[in-house]
Amino acid sequence: MTQTEIQDKEKNIKIMTGNHAAAYAYMQSRVGVVSAYPITPQSPVVEKISEYIRDGKLKAQFLLVESEHSAAAACCAASATGSRVGTATSAHGLMLMYEMLPWAAGTRLPIVINLATRSCGAPWSIWDDHSDFIAARDVGWIQFMCEDNQEIYDTNFQAFKIAEDPRVYIPTIVAYDGYLLSHTLMPVQLENQEDIDDFLPPLNHHINLSDISQVKGVGPVTTPNIIKREEGTAPGYFEFRYALQKALENSIDVIKEVHDEYAAKFGRSYGNGLFKTYKTEDADTIIFAMGSVSAQVRTVIEKLRDEGLKIGLVTLRLFRPFPVKYLREFLKNKKNIVVFDRAIGYGYEGVLCYELKAALYGVKDPPFIKGFIVGLGGRDVKGDHIIEGVHRAFDLSDKGEITSETEYYGLKLDELDFLD
Amino acid sequence: MVNVMDVREEEFINPGTRMCSGCAMALIYRIALKALGPKTIMTVPASCLTVLHGMQGFCTTKVSVLHTPFATTGASASGIVASLEEKGLADDICVVAFAGDGGTADIGIQALSGAVERGTNFIYACYDNEAYMNTGVQRSGSTPLGAFTATTPGGKIRAKKNMPKILEAHGIPYVGTANGSYPLDLYEKFQKAREIKGAKYIHILSACPPGWGYDPKDTIKIGKLANDTGFWPLYEIINGKFILSKDSKKNLDPSKRKPIEEYFNTQKRFNKISQKEIEVYRKYIDDLWNEIKNRIES
């Protein structure tokens, strides 16, 4: 890139919130149908899209429906009719969409949801944690977690390109921390529309009900077994779901490929597209986290290294499909891994923690892994929490105490006088 | 009025569907698709119609269908219409949601209300067999008073929800009622609705041999009795104007209406209906027809 090009690019840096970065990316992705319902902290995404449509900047059909369940159903239908479709939601909105999530995945509809993460009630909390994101884990979607507004913007184009790839055809969630990113202003490098169009060509949908010359029954009944008739053979439910899982597994290559193509074209990359590393070159200890938690970890890594610890950070970008092969390869020789989760896998421990443990199963001399829960319901995740967690993990590691007991930082039970 | 010679010859349901013998819905769907023609996209929630549409890999109809979860029919139709509008195809292709009474009056009423409130350009058709037949005959909001179902073994103690009236209250340009025993009337109503822009609603009484407890050969006869007793009037409300359909006009004269017991006696589901409940029905039908009379005259 020449000096002139860099200067030209700098002119196109805008200060915007995470929500507006998502909306801007939808506009430049030329989404054809948006169907959404307002919920805090996502609402500014759809408000901004309304403005783009009013101002003629985006020629999309905007369906303001009466619930998130209907929003998701309308997205599925519009996608099956052949439009590029996006929506945005948070927490209870995603919960209400839940029935449609495996439906979209099973129908292989390349929908994108921007998720401004928020805790799930009860009790009510409009603030951030990752419990909504985690709850969408087992429905067959690709799931990204972003760490800043630039990444939100960039990941959206990649998400459409990945979801719409004929080798994939899987709906995709692009998540970012509610308020911490959704409502925080950051500089975002915006790209020219022609370059975006070049990267993300129009959708050529595999279903496209709008082509009425091809009669299709989309999403009908399957049976436990394959049905063979003169006119053809119909797979059973099992074969359909196998195909989805296989496509998810294979999508990792496509995700890396699309990430690399974007990086080459626009000059911004996010690790290997699956996870990002920070100060890991000489590290024998790794902090493993995602989203806003990683942003907090970055602020204390230097402090921990000053203590003489050879410590680095791995930030998970792709939560589903879980990049097992790449994580195993990267982490197999590490001594200790400290995991900070912003969601509980209720009845077990932090979700990232037990997923990572499972990913490293069978590794020779595996790393010691200890996880902590932080920042539920918008509680601040402080640098000190990270430092204390690392010390605690080292302590346990030295003693060789392996425990999956759930431990927390930032919990203030001692300030509640009615508790013993 | 449509003449039998006007009805499109082309069939849109392939032979060999899996419907019960005597199913009025299969007849209704056949006639409706003929009236709608090939430039149509259907969306269908969980219901007996899912069964008609058959297995993955074998499309039973000659128009495309998008299957959608139970509560979402109105929203699903909205999504198809939005996509067609984006592509500039919305004036050419008719989007039709076809759902049962449970999917319409109960679990799907929110999505339906939302879709028609938004003025979505589509037809919503409810085939009303008056219970959750596909799951084994459980009561719905549309099950009539006194009817036996698997979840109302002593007979339903509440009256049938009046869906056409609820849809009329949304101020949509077209509401029609129909009955599987009057195919030409049904055909004409779907044809008419197809030509009107905006949200259209057609509610069709659909007799069900296993659910109502009668011999499959009696489907047409029982549907006719629903009209002849005045229980299920055929009408249209076009831009707020009430029009009584030809086949129901005779019922304006109370002496021409058959006693409601004649309808009940044909179906096992009304075996235990009480005299008191029959009195409730008599009053209901008298009031209904007085209201219709007033609406025609006003």
HADDOCK unambig.tbl for C-alpha pairs under 7 A between the chains (distance, minus, plus):
assign (segid A and resid 32 and name CA) (segid B and resid 86 and name CA) 6.27 0.50 0.50
assign (segid A and resid 33 and name CA) (segid B and resid 82 and name CA) 6.67 0.50 0.50
assign (segid A and resid 33 and name CA) (segid B and resid 83 and name CA) 6.40 0.50 0.50
assign (segid A and resid 60 and name CA) (segid B and resid 86 and name CA) 6.55 0.50 0.50
assign (segid A and resid 61 and name CA) (segid B and resid 82 and name CA) 5.82 0.50 0.50
assign (segid A and resid 61 and name CA) (segid B and resid 86 and name CA) 6.10 0.50 0.50
assign (segid A and resid 65 and name CA) (segid B and resid 114 and name CA) 6.56 0.50 0.50
assign (segid A and resid 66 and name CA) (segid B and resid 114 and name CA) 5.67 0.50 0.50
assign (segid A and resid 70 and name CA) (segid B and resid 72 and name CA) 6.05 0.50 0.50
assign (segid A and resid 70 and name CA) (segid B and resid 75 and name CA) 5.06 0.50 0.50
assign (segid A and resid 70 and name CA) (segid B and resid 111 and name CA) 6.31 0.50 0.50
assign (segid A and resid 73 and name CA) (segid B and resid 72 and name CA) 6.08 0.50 0.50
assign (segid A and resid 73 and name CA) (segid B and resid 75 and name CA) 5.86 0.50 0.50
assign (segid A and resid 73 and name CA) (segid B and resid 76 and name CA) 5.43 0.50 0.50
assign (segid A and resid 74 and name CA) (segid B and resid 75 and name CA) 5.00 0.50 0.50
assign (segid A and resid 74 and name CA) (segid B and resid 76 and name CA) 4.79 0.50 0.50
assign (segid A and resid 74 and name CA) (segid B and resid 78 and name CA) 6.03 0.50 0.50
assign (segid A and resid 74 and name CA) (segid B and resid 79 and name CA) 3.96 0.50 0.50
assign (segid A and resid 75 and name CA) (segid B and resid 79 and name CA) 6.05 0.50 0.50
assign (segid A and resid 77 and name CA) (segid B and resid 76 and name CA) 5.18 0.50 0.50
assign (segid A and resid 77 and name CA) (segid B and resid 79 and name CA) 4.79 0.50 0.50
assign (segid A and resid 77 and name CA) (segid B and resid 80 and name CA) 5.24 0.50 0.50
assign (segid A and resid 78 and name CA) (segid B and resid 79 and name CA) 4.36 0.50 0.50
assign (segid A and resid 78 and name CA) (segid B and resid 80 and name CA) 4.86 0.50 0.50
assign (segid A and resid 78 and name CA) (segid B and resid 82 and name CA) 6.55 0.50 0.50
assign (segid A and resid 78 and name CA) (segid B and resid 83 and name CA) 4.95 0.50 0.50
assign (segid A and resid 81 and name CA) (segid B and resid 80 and name CA) 5.80 0.50 0.50
assign (segid A and resid 81 and name CA) (segid B and resid 83 and name CA) 6.04 0.50 0.50
assign (segid A and resid 82 and name CA) (segid B and resid 83 and name CA) 6.94 0.50 0.50
assign (segid A and resid 83 and name CA) (segid B and resid 83 and name CA) 5.69 0.50 0.50
assign (segid A and resid 209 and name CA) (segid B and resid 64 and name CA) 6.90 0.50 0.50
assign (segid A and resid 210 and name CA) (segid B and resid 84 and name CA) 6.61 0.50 0.50
assign (segid A and resid 212 and name CA) (segid B and resid 39 and name CA) 6.89 0.50 0.50
assign (segid A and resid 215 and name CA) (segid B and resid 62 and name CA) 6.34 0.50 0.50
assign (segid A and resid 215 and name CA) (segid B and resid 63 and name CA) 5.57 0.50 0.50
assign (segid A and resid 215 and name CA) (segid B and resid 64 and name CA) 4.71 0.50 0.50
assign (segid A and resid 216 and name CA) (segid B and resid 59 and name CA) 6.34 0.50 0.50
assign (segid A and resid 216 and name CA) (segid B and resid 64 and name CA) 4.62 0.50 0.50
assign (segid A and resid 216 and name CA) (segid B and resid 65 and name CA) 6.34 0.50 0.50
assign (segid A and resid 217 and name CA) (segid B and resid 59 and name CA) 5.24 0.50 0.50
assign (segid A and resid 217 and name CA) (segid B and resid 64 and name CA) 5.64 0.50 0.50
assign (segid A and resid 217 and name CA) (segid B and resid 65 and name CA) 4.89 0.50 0.50
assign (segid A and resid 217 and name CA) (segid B and resid 66 and name CA) 6.13 0.50 0.50
assign (segid A and resid 218 and name CA) (segid B and resid 65 and name CA) 6.25 0.50 0.50
assign (segid A and resid 218 and name CA) (segid B and resid 66 and name CA) 4.92 0.50 0.50
assign (segid A and resid 218 and name CA) (segid B and resid 67 and name CA) 5.95 0.50 0.50
assign (segid A and resid 219 and name CA) (segid B and resid 66 and name CA) 6.64 0.50 0.50
assign (segid A and resid 219 and name CA) (segid B and resid 67 and name CA) 5.26 0.50 0.50
assign (segid A and resid 220 and name CA) (segid B and resid 50 and name CA) 6.97 0.50 0.50
assign (segid A and resid 220 and name CA) (segid B and resid 54 and name CA) 6.91 0.50 0.50
assign (segid A and resid 220 and name CA) (segid B and resid 55 and name CA) 5.91 0.50 0.50
assign (segid A and resid 220 and name CA) (segid B and resid 56 and name CA) 5.15 0.50 0.50
assign (segid A and resid 220 and name CA) (segid B and resid 67 and name CA) 5.90 0.50 0.50
assign (segid A and resid 221 and name CA) (segid B and resid 54 and name CA) 6.55 0.50 0.50
assign (segid A and resid 221 and name CA) (segid B and resid 55 and name CA) 4.88 0.50 0.50
assign (segid A and resid 221 and name CA) (segid B and resid 56 and name CA) 5.59 0.50 0.50
assign (segid A and resid 222 and name CA) (segid B and resid 55 and name CA) 5.71 0.50 0.50
assign (segid A and resid 222 and name CA) (segid B and resid 56 and name CA) 5.56 0.50 0.50
assign (segid A and resid 234 and name CA) (segid B and resid 56 and name CA) 6.08 0.50 0.50
assign (segid A and resid 234 and name CA) (segid B and resid 57 and name CA) 4.98 0.50 0.50
